[in-house]
Amino acid sequence: MQDADVIIVGAGLAGLACANALSRRGVSFLLIEASDETGGRLQTQDYQGFLLDRGFQVLSTAYPEVRQTLDSRRLGLRFFQPGAIIRTSGNFHHFVDPFRSPWYSFPSVTMSNLISPVGSVGDKLKIARERFRWKNTDPEPALMQITTSEWLSQTFSDRVIKKFFRPFLSGVFLESELRTPAWMARFVLSMFARGYASLPSDGMQAVPRQLTESLPEQRVMLSTKVVAVDAKSVTLEGGRKLPAKEVVLATSSQATSSLIPEYTVRPTRGTDCFYFTTKTPPVTESLLVLNGTGTGPINTLCVPSIVQPTYSPADQHLISVSTIESTEQDADELLAAVRSQLVEWYGESASTWTFLKHIRIPDALPELSVSTSLPDQPWTSLNGVSICGDQSTIGSIHHALLSGRLLAEHLANSLAPTA
């Protein structure tokens, strides 16, 4: 094994981004991962010919770090249509971006539009106006100290918040009260206004796999557990000690705490994802279905195989159903409640859908609220060990990649010989 200036523990997105940035700067590194593959929480399982992501996830083409770090063409992306289908008032209603889905367009002002169960014409015009503001990603200081719920209520009606914004953003933030800071909601909405939600042809794990392929094989150690760290070394299970000039932890908050007891674990938010299959899909458009009723366990539903046909065999369709704030509930009871709501929405045909798998993810995102204290940069250090990833920043693909890259650039500058 070659010596390394920097040892990175954890091969999730932040660790991979850190390793790639160090490699580009010519800094020797060693990336160590306890599991047998890279990707962290971004995983895809090939299950009976279906691609099952570890929970419903999408890749935003507008993320600056995605544009800078990934070769989107090689990922074979297919895109969701901007907007959603919303279940409310006993029916399904389209609520789409008319500027990028011209086949729907803004309907003419008729009585049916004025009494839309999702939002009035006034709401739609406000969204159209705000959409151009969202495309500007400059931070607004006024959004730092208020919640998403408070921010939305300043502009939109209760009806469109409850029917559209709440289920949509709840699916992003994994919390229904929208206590997430308004600046984060503004960032998310700006990304959806500027780009498209997409799925890679090989599933979401194709993202970390592409980052892994860019690294020298001999610099990546899989199935290797680290049991101790300090500022200048890591100790592997079995007692072997590896020296380094810098040590980086790009692990989960819990794993970081196990290696540095002084580290304070951030609470996490969870989700449950249920996968089904059927020959006749309940949705024939590449749109997300949102629960605008405010009742029942389902928050979102989609048919990934409509968006990205590689997600299922040719004669089948894959259905993904997500719930939030449910990871403490009995799994069988939750599945029964999901099935019951699916039958309520789609009729008895939904009872014939074949259940594939339930994926419970209690640690899907780190907690983020107005009171959450974050470092000035998306990485931090403790006891001389650098820490990047979710635990020191925000839970998103963009921020994980940004955290790893910026830390790598900082380390590369600090390790550079002085004149």
LUMGUNU-404843 format. One record per residue (C-alpha): residue in one letter; z, x, y; residue number from 1. Coordinates in steps of 0.02 Angstrom, whole numbers. Layout:
N
+----+--------+--------+--------+-----+
| aa |      w |      u |      v |   i |
+----+--------+--------+--------+-----+
|  a |      Z |      X |      Y | NUM |
...
+----+--------+--------+--------+-----+
This chain:
419
+----+--------+--------+--------+-----+
| aa |      w |      u |      v |   i |
+----+--------+--------+--------+-----+
|  m |      0 |      0 |      0 |   1 |
|  q |    -47 |     64 |    172 |   2 |
|  d |     80 |     85 |    311 |   3 |
|  a |     75 |    -44 |    450 |   4 |
|  d |    124 |    -40 |    632 |   5 |
|  v |    159 |   -227 |    627 |   6 |
|  i |    221 |   -330 |    480 |   7 |
|  i |    193 |   -518 |    495 |   8 |
|  v |    295 |   -632 |    383 |   9 |
|  g |    210 |   -801 |    356 |  10 |
|  a |     24 |   -838 |    338 |  11 |
|  g |     14 |  -1006 |    424 |  12 |
|  l |   -100 |  -1028 |    574 |  13 |
|  a |     11 |   -928 |    692 |  14 |
|  g |     29 |   -783 |    571 |  15 |
|  l |   -158 |   -782 |    535 |  16 |
|  a |   -201 |   -789 |    720 |  17 |
|  c |    -82 |   -645 |    752 |  18 |
|  a |   -158 |   -541 |    612 |  19 |
|  n |   -336 |   -575 |    671 |  20 |
|  a |   -296 |   -529 |    851 |  21 |
|  l |   -210 |   -367 |    796 |  22 |
|  s |   -359 |   -326 |    685 |  23 |
|  r |   -478 |   -349 |    832 |  24 |
|  r |   -370 |   -232 |    937 |  25 |
|  g |   -369 |    -99 |    800 |  26 |
|  v |   -182 |   -116 |    765 |  27 |
|  s |   -132 |    -90 |    583 |  28 |
|  f |    -40 |   -239 |    510 |  29 |
|  l |     23 |   -312 |    347 |  30 |
|  l |     27 |   -501 |    324 |  31 |
|  i |    154 |   -561 |    193 |  32 |
|  e |    157 |   -738 |    123 |  33 |
|  a |    280 |   -810 |     -3 |  34 |
|  s |    159 |   -937 |    -77 |  35 |
|  d |     -1 |   -901 |   -172 |  36 |
|  e |   -117 |   -951 |    -29 |  37 |
|  t |   -125 |   -947 |    160 |  38 |
|  g |   -121 |  -1096 |    277 |  39 |
|  g |     61 |  -1145 |    290 |  40 |
|  r |     70 |  -1334 |    315 |  41 |
|  l |   -119 |  -1344 |    332 |  42 |
|  q |   -164 |  -1373 |    149 |  43 |
|  t |   -299 |  -1468 |     54 |  44 |
|  q |   -289 |  -1514 |   -130 |  45 |
|  d |   -440 |  -1551 |   -238 |  46 |
|  y |   -374 |  -1700 |   -336 |  47 |
|  q |   -490 |  -1783 |   -462 |  48 |
|  g |   -639 |  -1741 |   -351 |  49 |
|  f |   -555 |  -1800 |   -190 |  50 |
|  l |   -503 |  -1685 |    -48 |  51 |
|  l |   -325 |  -1731 |     -2 |  52 |
|  d |   -261 |  -1648 |    155 |  53 |
|  r |    -73 |  -1624 |    167 |  54 |
|  g |    -55 |  -1777 |    276 |  55 |
|  f |   -185 |  -1851 |    391 |  56 |
|  q |   -243 |  -1713 |    509 |  57 |
|  v |   -397 |  -1683 |    615 |  58 |
|  l |   -471 |  -1534 |    706 |  59 |
|  s |   -505 |  -1562 |    891 |  60 |
|  t |   -665 |  -1476 |    946 |  61 |
|  a |   -597 |  -1464 |   1123 |  62 |
|  y |   -447 |  -1355 |   1081 |  63 |
|  p |   -476 |  -1194 |   1180 |  64 |
|  e |   -408 |  -1086 |   1038 |  65 |
|  v |   -521 |  -1173 |    912 |  66 |
|  r |   -671 |  -1133 |   1021 |  67 |
|  q |   -615 |   -953 |   1041 |  68 |
|  t |   -553 |   -916 |    865 |  69 |
|  l |   -654 |  -1018 |    740 |  70 |
|  d |   -837 |  -1030 |    691 |  71 |
|  s |   -852 |  -1219 |    694 |  72 |
|  r |  -1029 |  -1214 |    625 |  73 |
|  r |   -968 |  -1132 |    464 |  74 |
|  l |   -834 |  -1265 |    446 |  75 |
|  g |   -968 |  -1399 |    426 |  76 |
|  l |   -880 |  -1520 |    542 |  77 |
|  r |   -914 |  -1707 |    544 |  78 |
|  f |   -843 |  -1812 |    684 |  79 |
|  f |   -743 |  -1970 |    714 |  80 |
|  q |   -814 |  -2090 |    842 |  81 |
|  p |   -706 |  -2088 |   1000 |  82 |
|  g |   -595 |  -2241 |    998 |  83 |
|  a |   -512 |  -2349 |    867 |  84 |
|  i |   -509 |  -2512 |    774 |  85 |
|  i |   -347 |  -2602 |    815 |  86 |
|  r |   -260 |  -2728 |    703 |  87 |
|  t |   -178 |  -2861 |    810 |  88 |
|  s |   -166 |  -3051 |    824 |  89 |
|  g |   -219 |  -3069 |    642 |  90 |
|  n |   -386 |  -2979 |    664 |  91 |
|  f |   -470 |  -2812 |    697 |  92 |
|  h |   -535 |  -2766 |    870 |  93 |
|  h |   -640 |  -2618 |    925 |  94 |
|  f |   -573 |  -2513 |   1067 |  95 |
|  v |   -693 |  -2368 |   1096 |  96 |
|  d |   -746 |  -2243 |   1227 |  97 |
|  p |   -902 |  -2324 |   1302 |  98 |
|  f |   -960 |  -2160 |   1380 |  99 |
|  r |   -978 |  -2076 |   1210 | 100 |
|  s |  -1009 |  -2230 |   1100 | 101 |
|  p |  -1149 |  -2312 |   1199 | 102 |
|  w |  -1194 |  -2429 |   1057 | 103 |
|  y |  -1031 |  -2520 |   1094 | 104 |
|  s |  -1033 |  -2499 |   1284 | 105 |
|  f |   -924 |  -2594 |   1404 | 106 |
|  p |   -956 |  -2778 |   1370 | 107 |
|  s |   -999 |  -2891 |   1512 | 108 |
|  v |   -852 |  -2976 |   1598 | 109 |
|  t |   -830 |  -3137 |   1503 | 110 |
|  m |   -680 |  -3248 |   1471 | 111 |
|  s |   -659 |  -3172 |   1297 | 112 |
|  n |   -644 |  -2999 |   1375 | 113 |
|  l |   -518 |  -3057 |   1504 | 114 |
|  i |   -405 |  -3121 |   1365 | 115 |
|  s |   -434 |  -2974 |   1247 | 116 |
|  p |   -283 |  -2954 |   1132 | 117 |
|  v |   -291 |  -2764 |   1154 | 118 |
|  g |   -319 |  -2742 |   1339 | 119 |
|  s |   -397 |  -2833 |   1484 | 120 |
|  v |   -552 |  -2778 |   1577 | 121 |
|  g |   -432 |  -2708 |   1706 | 122 |
|  d |   -351 |  -2599 |   1572 | 123 |
|  k |   -519 |  -2538 |   1512 | 124 |
|  l |   -573 |  -2495 |   1689 | 125 |
|  k |   -410 |  -2401 |   1716 | 126 |
|  i |   -438 |  -2302 |   1555 | 127 |
|  a |   -615 |  -2263 |   1612 | 128 |
|  r |   -547 |  -2201 |   1779 | 129 |
|  e |   -405 |  -2102 |   1702 | 130 |
|  r |   -520 |  -2025 |   1571 | 131 |
|  f |   -602 |  -1918 |   1705 | 132 |
|  r |   -430 |  -1861 |   1766 | 133 |
|  w |   -378 |  -1818 |   1587 | 134 |
|  k |   -528 |  -1703 |   1570 | 135 |
|  n |   -445 |  -1590 |   1699 | 136 |
|  t |   -317 |  -1494 |   1597 | 137 |
|  d |   -223 |  -1421 |   1747 | 138 |
|  p |    -36 |  -1454 |   1726 | 139 |
|  e |     47 |  -1585 |   1835 | 140 |
|  p |    227 |  -1540 |   1880 | 141 |
|  a |    272 |  -1725 |   1893 | 142 |
|  l |    241 |  -1746 |   1706 | 143 |
|  m |    366 |  -1613 |   1653 | 144 |
|  q |    522 |  -1719 |   1668 | 145 |
|  i |    465 |  -1892 |   1611 | 146 |
|  t |    424 |  -1963 |   1440 | 147 |
|  t |    255 |  -2019 |   1382 | 148 |
|  s |    318 |  -2199 |   1382 | 149 |
|  e |    372 |  -2185 |   1564 | 150 |
|  w |    208 |  -2104 |   1614 | 151 |
|  l |     98 |  -2235 |   1532 | 152 |
|  s |    198 |  -2378 |   1607 | 153 |
|  q |    156 |  -2313 |   1781 | 154 |
|  t |    -28 |  -2354 |   1755 | 155 |
|  f |    -60 |  -2471 |   1609 | 156 |
|  s |     -5 |  -2643 |   1555 | 157 |
|  d |    125 |  -2669 |   1420 | 158 |
|  r |     -9 |  -2749 |   1313 | 159 |
|  v |   -127 |  -2600 |   1305 | 160 |
|  i |     19 |  -2480 |   1284 | 161 |
|  k |     88 |  -2578 |   1136 | 162 |
|  k |    -80 |  -2613 |   1054 | 163 |
|  f |   -171 |  -2447 |   1083 | 164 |
|  f |    -74 |  -2304 |   1161 | 165 |
|  r |     87 |  -2325 |   1063 | 166 |
|  p |     11 |  -2326 |    886 | 167 |
|  f |   -118 |  -2193 |    933 | 168 |
|  l |      4 |  -2070 |   1011 | 169 |
|  s |    139 |  -2112 |    883 | 170 |
|  g |     19 |  -2049 |    751 | 171 |
|  v |     -2 |  -1886 |    849 | 172 |
|  f |    181 |  -1860 |    894 | 173 |
|  l |    257 |  -1942 |    738 | 174 |
|  e |    381 |  -2043 |    839 | 175 |
|  s |    365 |  -2223 |    896 | 176 |
|  e |    469 |  -2223 |   1056 | 177 |
|  l |    349 |  -2102 |   1144 | 178 |
|  r |    493 |  -1995 |   1205 | 179 |
|  t |    378 |  -1843 |   1193 | 180 |
|  p |    355 |  -1765 |   1367 | 181 |
|  a |    214 |  -1841 |   1468 | 182 |
|  w |    131 |  -1671 |   1494 | 183 |
|  m |    102 |  -1660 |   1306 | 184 |
|  a |     22 |  -1833 |   1304 | 185 |
|  r |    -87 |  -1781 |   1449 | 186 |
|  f |   -142 |  -1626 |   1352 | 187 |
|  v |   -181 |  -1728 |   1195 | 188 |
|  l |   -280 |  -1859 |   1291 | 189 |
|  s |   -375 |  -1725 |   1385 | 190 |
|  m |   -427 |  -1647 |   1219 | 191 |
|  f |   -491 |  -1814 |   1154 | 192 |
|  a |   -581 |  -1846 |   1319 | 193 |
|  r |   -665 |  -1675 |   1314 | 194 |
|  g |   -706 |  -1660 |   1128 | 195 |
|  y |   -708 |  -1744 |    959 | 196 |
|  a |   -587 |  -1764 |    816 | 197 |
|  s |   -669 |  -1690 |    661 | 198 |
|  l |   -649 |  -1648 |    477 | 199 |
|  p |   -716 |  -1488 |    395 | 200 |
|  s |   -827 |  -1508 |    242 | 201 |
|  d |   -699 |  -1420 |    131 | 202 |
|  g |   -546 |  -1506 |    204 | 203 |
|  m |   -424 |  -1448 |    336 | 204 |
|  q |   -373 |  -1295 |    236 | 205 |
|  a |   -545 |  -1226 |    275 | 206 |
|  v |   -472 |  -1178 |    445 | 207 |
|  p |   -344 |  -1052 |    380 | 208 |
|  r |   -464 |   -996 |    244 | 209 |
|  q |   -590 |   -945 |    376 | 210 |
|  l |   -457 |   -848 |    469 | 211 |
|  t |   -404 |   -764 |    306 | 212 |
|  e |   -583 |   -712 |    264 | 213 |
|  s |   -589 |   -612 |    425 | 214 |
|  l |   -446 |   -500 |    368 | 215 |
|  p |   -455 |   -347 |    252 | 216 |
|  e |   -395 |   -401 |     79 | 217 |
|  q |   -278 |   -254 |     63 | 218 |
|  r |   -187 |   -311 |    220 | 219 |
|  v |   -136 |   -480 |    149 | 220 |
|  m |      4 |   -494 |     20 | 221 |
|  l |     21 |   -665 |    -63 | 222 |
|  s |    158 |   -726 |   -181 | 223 |
|  t |    277 |   -602 |   -100 | 224 |
|  k |    447 |   -661 |    -39 | 225 |
|  v |    537 |   -576 |    105 | 226 |
|  v |    727 |   -586 |     89 | 227 |
|  a |    782 |   -487 |    243 | 228 |
|  v |    712 |   -425 |    408 | 229 |
|  d |    767 |   -316 |    553 | 230 |
|  a |    679 |   -247 |    706 | 231 |
|  k |    595 |   -106 |    608 | 232 |
|  s |    577 |   -164 |    427 | 233 |
|  v |    566 |   -305 |    302 | 234 |
|  t |    646 |   -310 |    130 | 235 |
|  l |    553 |   -391 |    -14 | 236 |
|  e |    629 |   -485 |   -159 | 237 |
|  g |    674 |   -349 |   -283 | 238 |
|  g |    740 |   -234 |   -148 | 239 |
|  r |    585 |   -143 |    -87 | 240 |
|  k |    595 |   -103 |     99 | 241 |
|  l |    439 |    -88 |    207 | 242 |
|  p |    449 |      1 |    375 | 243 |
|  a |    357 |    -55 |    532 | 244 |
|  k |    357 |    -24 |    718 | 245 |
|  e |    362 |   -212 |    750 | 246 |
|  v |    411 |   -361 |    640 | 247 |
|  v |    344 |   -537 |    669 | 248 |
|  l |    411 |   -698 |    594 | 249 |
|  a |    278 |   -834 |    587 | 250 |
|  t |    376 |   -942 |    465 | 251 |
|  s |    450 |  -1116 |    475 | 252 |
|  s |    606 |  -1145 |    578 | 253 |
|  q |    711 |  -1158 |    419 | 254 |
|  a |    638 |   -998 |    345 | 255 |
|  t |    665 |   -908 |    509 | 256 |
|  s |    847 |   -962 |    510 | 257 |
|  s |    871 |   -898 |    332 | 258 |
|  l |    812 |   -726 |    387 | 259 |
|  i |    897 |   -725 |    558 | 260 |
|  p |   1058 |   -828 |    547 | 261 |
|  e |   1079 |   -826 |    736 | 262 |
|  y |    918 |   -924 |    755 | 263 |
|  t |    940 |  -1108 |    801 | 264 |
|  v |    839 |  -1225 |    692 | 265 |
|  r |    735 |  -1353 |    786 | 266 |
|  p |    738 |  -1530 |    714 | 267 |
|  t |    575 |  -1590 |    640 | 268 |
|  r |    477 |  -1752 |    633 | 269 |
|  g |    403 |  -1816 |    471 | 270 |
|  t |    267 |  -1927 |    401 | 271 |
|  d |    215 |  -2004 |    236 | 272 |
|  c |     32 |  -2009 |    184 | 273 |
|  f |    -35 |  -2122 |     47 | 274 |
|  y |   -207 |  -2095 |    -29 | 275 |
|  f |   -307 |  -2232 |   -115 | 276 |
|  t |   -485 |  -2247 |   -179 | 277 |
|  t |   -607 |  -2390 |   -195 | 278 |
|  k |   -794 |  -2414 |   -211 | 279 |
|  t |   -804 |  -2532 |    -62 | 280 |
|  p |   -718 |  -2459 |     91 | 281 |
|  p |   -618 |  -2572 |    208 | 282 |
|  v |   -695 |  -2481 |    357 | 283 |
|  t |   -878 |  -2434 |    369 | 284 |
|  e |   -869 |  -2342 |    535 | 285 |
|  s |   -798 |  -2169 |    571 | 286 |
|  l |   -655 |  -2244 |    671 | 287 |
|  l |   -468 |  -2235 |    654 | 288 |
|  v |   -377 |  -2399 |    620 | 289 |
|  l |   -217 |  -2423 |    722 | 290 |
|  n |    -77 |  -2545 |    688 | 291 |
|  g |    -59 |  -2639 |    852 | 292 |
|  t |     57 |  -2771 |    781 | 293 |
|  g |    216 |  -2669 |    797 | 294 |
|  t |    270 |  -2726 |    623 | 295 |
|  g |    257 |  -2655 |    448 | 296 |
|  p |    258 |  -2475 |    387 | 297 |
|  i |     76 |  -2429 |    420 | 298 |
|  n |     41 |  -2335 |    581 | 299 |
|  t |   -138 |  -2277 |    551 | 300 |
|  l |   -274 |  -2296 |    420 | 301 |
|  c |   -442 |  -2213 |    402 | 302 |
|  v |   -578 |  -2182 |    273 | 303 |
|  p |   -605 |  -1993 |    278 | 304 |
|  s |   -756 |  -2007 |    163 | 305 |
|  i |   -847 |  -2110 |    295 | 306 |
|  v |   -821 |  -1969 |    419 | 307 |
|  q |   -846 |  -1825 |    297 | 308 |
|  p |   -933 |  -1877 |    134 | 309 |
|  t |   -873 |  -1720 |     44 | 310 |
|  y |   -697 |  -1792 |     39 | 311 |
|  s |   -739 |  -1903 |   -111 | 312 |
|  p |   -858 |  -1918 |   -259 | 313 |
|  a |  -1023 |  -2000 |   -217 | 314 |
|  d |   -979 |  -2169 |   -294 | 315 |
|  q |   -804 |  -2182 |   -218 | 316 |
|  h |   -718 |  -2187 |    -49 | 317 |
|  l |   -554 |  -2107 |      1 | 318 |
|  i |   -429 |  -2208 |    103 | 319 |
|  s |   -288 |  -2123 |    198 | 320 |
|  v |   -137 |  -2223 |    257 | 321 |
|  s |     -1 |  -2143 |    364 | 322 |
|  t |    174 |  -2198 |    409 | 323 |
|  i |    299 |  -2119 |    528 | 324 |
|  e |    489 |  -2108 |    534 | 325 |
|  s |    490 |  -2153 |    350 | 326 |
|  t |    534 |  -1995 |    255 | 327 |
|  e |    711 |  -2054 |    216 | 328 |
|  q |    649 |  -2215 |    135 | 329 |
|  d |    633 |  -2232 |    -53 | 330 |
|  a |    454 |  -2181 |    -98 | 331 |
|  d |    422 |  -2326 |   -218 | 332 |
|  e |    487 |  -2454 |    -95 | 333 |
|  l |    381 |  -2379 |     43 | 334 |
|  l |    225 |  -2384 |    -65 | 335 |
|  a |    258 |  -2567 |   -108 | 336 |
|  a |    276 |  -2609 |     77 | 337 |
|  v |    115 |  -2516 |    119 | 338 |
|  r |     21 |  -2608 |    -18 | 339 |
|  s |     88 |  -2774 |     44 | 340 |
|  q |     28 |  -2740 |    220 | 341 |
|  l |   -142 |  -2682 |    159 | 342 |
|  v |   -164 |  -2848 |     67 | 343 |
|  e |   -111 |  -2940 |    225 | 344 |
|  w |   -244 |  -2845 |    323 | 345 |
|  y |   -388 |  -2839 |    199 | 346 |
|  g |   -354 |  -2977 |     74 | 347 |
|  e |   -325 |  -2970 |   -113 | 348 |
|  s |   -462 |  -2840 |   -136 | 349 |
|  a |   -340 |  -2712 |    -66 | 350 |
|  s |   -227 |  -2741 |   -216 | 351 |
|  t |   -364 |  -2669 |   -327 | 352 |
|  w |   -375 |  -2503 |   -234 | 353 |
|  t |   -328 |  -2361 |   -350 | 354 |
|  f |   -175 |  -2266 |   -291 | 355 |
|  l |   -205 |  -2078 |   -294 | 356 |
|  k |    -58 |  -1989 |   -218 | 357 |
|  h |     90 |  -1998 |   -100 | 358 |
|  i |    123 |  -1845 |      9 | 359 |
|  r |    289 |  -1837 |     99 | 360 |
|  i |    302 |  -1712 |    242 | 361 |
|  p |    476 |  -1712 |    321 | 362 |
|  d |    437 |  -1555 |    424 | 363 |
|  a |    266 |  -1601 |    492 | 364 |
|  l |    307 |  -1563 |    675 | 365 |
|  p |    448 |  -1482 |    772 | 366 |
|  e |    547 |  -1600 |    885 | 367 |
|  l |    484 |  -1604 |   1064 | 368 |
|  s |    569 |  -1703 |   1202 | 369 |
|  v |    599 |  -1687 |   1388 | 370 |
|  s |    759 |  -1592 |   1351 | 371 |
|  t |    678 |  -1468 |   1229 | 372 |
|  s |    696 |  -1291 |   1293 | 373 |
|  l |    540 |  -1186 |   1265 | 374 |
|  p |    513 |  -1002 |   1310 | 375 |
|  d |    401 |   -958 |   1456 | 376 |
|  q |    270 |   -894 |   1332 | 377 |
|  p |    230 |   -973 |   1162 | 378 |
|  w |    328 |   -841 |   1068 | 379 |
|  t |    502 |   -769 |   1078 | 380 |
|  s |    610 |   -631 |   1005 | 381 |
|  l |    783 |   -618 |    929 | 382 |
|  n |    874 |   -463 |    867 | 383 |
|  g |    717 |   -362 |    904 | 384 |
|  v |    609 |   -472 |    791 | 385 |
|  s |    463 |   -567 |    868 | 386 |
|  i |    446 |   -752 |    825 | 387 |
|  c |    289 |   -857 |    844 | 388 |
|  g |    224 |  -1024 |    784 | 389 |
|  d |    294 |  -1201 |    791 | 390 |
|  q |    473 |  -1146 |    810 | 391 |
|  s |    441 |  -1063 |    977 | 392 |
|  t |    306 |  -1177 |   1047 | 393 |
|  i |    224 |  -1346 |   1017 | 394 |
|  g |    168 |  -1425 |    855 | 395 |
|  s |    -22 |  -1423 |    862 | 396 |
|  i |   -163 |  -1320 |    790 | 397 |
|  h |   -207 |  -1257 |    964 | 398 |
|  h |    -31 |  -1202 |   1006 | 399 |
|  a |     -2 |  -1118 |    837 | 400 |
|  l |   -161 |  -1015 |    859 | 401 |
|  l |   -118 |   -977 |   1040 | 402 |
|  s |     59 |   -923 |    995 | 403 |
|  g |     -1 |   -798 |    866 | 404 |
|  r |   -140 |   -728 |    973 | 405 |
|  l |    -36 |   -703 |   1130 | 406 |
|  l |    103 |   -619 |   1034 | 407 |
|  a |    -23 |   -502 |    952 | 408 |
|  e |    -95 |   -455 |   1121 | 409 |
|  h |     80 |   -420 |   1187 | 410 |
|  l |    120 |   -310 |   1036 | 411 |
|  a |    -46 |   -219 |   1046 | 412 |
|  n |    -14 |   -177 |   1228 | 413 |
|  s |    163 |   -117 |   1191 | 414 |
|  l |    102 |     -8 |   1047 | 415 |
|  a |    -43 |     67 |   1145 | 416 |
|  p |    -16 |    253 |   1186 | 417 |
|  t |     23 |    286 |   1368 | 418 |
|  a |    -82 |    409 |   1465 | 419 |
+----+--------+--------+--------+-----+
